[in-house]
Amino acid sequence: MSNNGVAIDQRSLDSLRFRANTDPKAAVKEAARQFEALFMNELMKSMRSTTLDSGLMEGGGGGELATGMLDQQFATQLTGMKGGLSEAITRQLERQMGMTPGPIPATRGANPVPAPLDKPAGTAARIPERGAAGFVQQHTRAAEAAEASTGIPAAFMVAQAAHETGWGRKEIRHADGSPSFNLFGIKAGPGWNGPTAEITTTEFMGGVAHKVTAKFRAYGSYEESFADYARMMKNSPRYAGVARADTAGEFAQGLQKAGYATDPAYADKLTRVINTTLRLQRTQG
């Protein structure tokens, strides 16, 4: 009997490994369910042992086999119940693996009311200074257009724009204070012939932060910023693998490995912002 149990466990592990590659969320739920089943089975055994030791029940060899099977059946029936242990384990694993949205940040002094979408481009209302919820609502439409072009989830791109601009509060601006509409911190390299905005920014060299002056691309609207970002993600071999990321963590790690930013903690920071963005979108939906 014990040998069969080991064989079943091995098949279950092989199945979990396969599902982890094809459907991570389903694999997490199944792992949590199996852990709860094991826990409940051990709990039933412990209760049964206590009862037998108290002399309330007697069991022989055949009786032990029967009661063991009964315990396993009870454990299976108690597994997966709403509000049970497997749900708590699933939530914890998903948070650790970057699958579940994190807490919504409190933006000090920001208006939590979403910014209106019917204002003409270039007006003050379109500058994302109305809090995280307004930022997400304001830029989701442009991000969805970029998603159609790149395959990168819109929420990931909105989150990256939020991270790069501090939810719109630290947007790159021209010397006269007007917005550059650059949401992704894309610099103006030799191949850029459009307008630019020159600012002092922080770069990490050998893990040490330094203040440097750099030129960044400037656009006529936030939609242009998303479109330019989409072109870069789609056409640059450097970011070829980023669009294929399935989770927030994979997307953020892909950008960091490709050298999108010099901050050594860029991937971890971006993953947290993506999770927040996903939660905000669900709240708005």
N, C-alpha and C positions, 0 to 999 in steps of 0.2 A: 504493500500500500504506500509506504514512504517513497519507494522508487518511482511510482506513478506520479505522486505529488511533485517530485523534483522535475519530472519530464514535463508536466503541465506548466510548472513555473518557468522552465526554460523556453517553452513555446510562447508563453506570454511575454517573456522578455524580448524574444526575437520579433514578435508582433509589435511591441512598443517601440523598438528601435526603428522598424520600418515606418510606423506612423509618425514618429518624431521627425523624420525627413520629409514626409509628404503632407502631414497635417498636424503641426505642433500643438495646436489648441486641443484637438481631439486626443492626442497622446497624453497631454497633461491631465485631462479629465479622467482618462482611463487609468493612469498611474495613481491618481488620487483615489479612485474607486477601489482599485486593487489593494491599496494600503489600508483603506477603511475596512475592507473585507477581512484582511489578515488581522487587523486590530480587534474587530468584533469577534472573530473566531477565537482568538486568544482570550478575550474577555469571557466568552461562553465557557471555554475550558476551565478558566480560573473559577468561575462561579460553580461549575459542575464539580470541580475538585473540592471546593469548600463544602459543598453539600454532602459529598461522599465521605469526607474526613469527619463530618459531624455525625455520621452514622445514620443519616436520614434516608440514604439510598444505598443499595448494594449492587455491585456490578461484577460480572465475571469477564472472561475473555471475549465472549460473544457480545455481552452487554456493553463492554467498553467500545467495541467497534461500532455498535448501533448508536450509542450515545454520541460518539465522535462524529458520525455522519449526520446525526440530528443537529449537533452544535453547528456544523458547517452549513447546514441548510438554513438554520435560524440566522446565522451570520450573513448569509447571502441575501436573505429577505430584508434584513435590517440595513443593508448597504444601499447607499444612493438615495436615501430619503431626503426630502427637502429640508434645508437647514442643518443637515448632518455634517459629520466630520469631513467627508469628501469635498463638500463645497468650500469649507474653510481652507483645506489643503490646496484646492484648485486656485483659489484667489491668491494665496501666498505664492505659489509657484509661478502664476502668471505675472504677478508684480515683479518677482525676481528675474523673470525672463523678458521683461519689457513688453508683455502682451496686454496688460491691463492699464488703463489710464490712471495717472496719479492724481493728487489733489489739485484743485484749481487754485492758482496763486492769487494772493490778495495784492492788487496793484494800488499802492498808496496814493491817495488823492485822485484816483482815476474814477471816471463815471462808469458804473457797471452796466449801464443801459447800452445795448448794441447801437453802433453808429448807423444812421439811415443810409440806405443804398441808393436812394433816388436823387442824391445831390450830384450836380455836374462835376466832372473831373476838374481838379485843381482848386476846388473850394476848401476852406478850412476844415469842413466836416469830413473830408476824405483823408486828412492826415490822421493816422491811427494813434490817437492819444486818448481814446475813450475806454481803455481797459481791455483786458484779454478777450472778453466775450465779443466786444465790438470789433476787435482786430480780426478774430476768426470769421465772423459774419461778413465783414467787409471784403476779405480777400479770398473767400472760398470759391467764388465764381471764376475768378481769374486762374486760381489753382486748378480747378476742374478742367479748364481749357488746356492748361499745361499738362495735366494728367493724360488727356486724350492724345497728346503728342509724344509723351515720353514713357507712359506706363507707370510712372511713379505716383503713388497714392497722393491725392490732393492734400490730405491732412498732413502728410510728411512735409510737403513743400510749404504749407502755411506755417507749420511749426518751425521750419528752418528760418523762414522770414521773421517769425516772432523772436527766435533766438538771436538772430543777427542784429535785430533792431531793438531788443528789449521791449517786445510787445509794442513797438512803434514809438517808444519814448526816446530812443537814441538813434533815430534815423539820420543817415548821412545828409548833411545840408551844405548848400553853397555858402560862400562868404557872406552873402546878404541875408542869410537865414531861410531862404526858400528851399523847399524840399528837392532832393535829387531823384526821389522815387526809387532809389536803389535799395531794395529790400534784402538782397542776398550778399551784400558786401563784395560784389564783383569788381575787381580792379580794372583800370583802363590800361591795358597792355599796348604793345606796339601795333597790334592789329585793330585797335579801336579808333574809329574816326569821328565818333560822336562827341557830345559835350561831356565835360568831366567836373568833378567836385573834389577839391584837394583838402584833406583833413589830416589831423594827427591821430594815429591809431596805435593799438598795442600789438606787437608781434613777438612771438616766442622764438628765441634763438638758443639752442642747447638747453631748452627747458626754462630759460630765464626770460622774463617779460621785459620788453624794451619799447619805448615810445618812438615812433617813426612817422614821417610825413609821407603820404601816398596819395596818388590820384585814383579816383573811383569813377566808374561809368555813371552817367546821369541820363535820365529818361524823361519823357513827357507825361508819363502816367505810371501807376502801379501795374497796370495790365502789361505795359511794355517791359517792365522789370521781370514779370513772370515769364513772358514770351522769350526774352533774352536768356533767362536762366534755363528754360526748356531747351532752347537751341544748343546751349553749351552742354547740358546733360546728354542730349541726343547725339550730338556730332563729335564730341571730344572722346577719343579712345581712352583717355585717362579715367573717364567715369562710366565706361561701358558696362561694368558689372553692377553699378549702383542701382539701376532701374529694376534689376531682378531680385532685389531684397524683399523678403516676405514679412519681416517684422521690423519694428521701430529700431531695435538694437542693431540688426543687420544693416539697415540703411545708414544709420549713424556711423557704425564702424567702417562701412564701405567708403563713406565720404572722408573719414579721417585717414584711412589707409591710402586713399588717392591723393592726399595732401591738400584737401579743400581749405583747411585752416591749420595754423601752427600751434594752436592751443592743445597741449597734450591731453586735456580733459574734455575736448570738444565732443567726442562721441557720447560720453556719459551725460553731459549737460543737454545735448540735443535730444537724447532718448527721453529724458524727463519732460522736456517741453513737448515732444510729440505725444506722450501719454496724456499730458494736460490738454492738448489740443483735441485729441480724440474724445476726452470726457466733455469738453465744452461743446463739441459738435453734437454729442448725444443729448446734452441738456437742451440745446437749441432745437433739436429735431423733435 
